[in-house]
């Protein structure tokens, strides 16, 4: 079974759209989609496109799905106001004083965009399986919601809600935030689902470089903190995967002893930028989106050689 793992990364998710096109051109067709944050949004769009075709898994037009994902980014994500609205400073100050703070920005544009371009009916018709990771802020647990969950699209939106920068998503009176608080590249649940071939498209390089973020800009500061956290968690997830492959039989049979008993050698391809993408949700342009799509496509082509 093939699984596609899409990491978090805010607006850098455009990189995943370009990489997805190169991946499809190489013939990789996933049956499982795992996403965190913007990766969850991309996975949901992919699943929605598959459902619109309303055909069996083996008959999906993957080239069309990949092209439509790129078109979605180019036509709908051109500037920050397409996703967020910055709150007035005085309103923020009053909200903090009254104990009612709920994000530096309002994500109403993002919520409206998601519910405009995808429907639960399409997703329900899709032959693909999907999991969207989000964190229950009350008990700290990460929840992997699937389309059978009631309010599934709310869980998808919650998956991308960066704490402090964005408001919590209330689902049945419980606040949910970005799944990246616990996991960035959900390799573990993909392994546990039985996947034997996994492609992970990550928005961060293996090692962060010199950043153009300003620590005096609160949104950029929080995004930079998120990038640092994401980078560490992603690298740990990949290390976990590699540790399994080192400790299981080379012939692909199931391990019968040791700490990874019951597991077998798996195939993993990681697609990630070589250098840090210095774009953030508070200040990007349509050119940035186009450039990230091209970067994702070219990076994936080089890796997949």
Buried (B, 14 or more C-beta within 10 A) or exposed (E): EBBBBBBBBBBBBBBBBBBBBBBBBEEBBBBBBBBBBBBBBBBBBBBBBBBBBEBEEEEBBBEBBBBBBBEBBBEBBBEBEBBBEEBEEEEBEEBEEEEEBBBBBBBEBBBEBBBEBBBBEBBEBBBBBBBBBBBBBEEEEBBBBEBEBEBBBBBBBBBBBBBBBBBBBEBEEBBBBBBBBBBBBBBBBBBEBEBEBBBBBBBBBEEBEEBEBEEEBBBBBBBBBBBEBBBEBBBBBBEEBEEBBEBBEEEEEEBEEEEBEEBBBBEBBBBBBEEBBEBBBBEBEBEBBBBBBEBBBEBBBEBBE
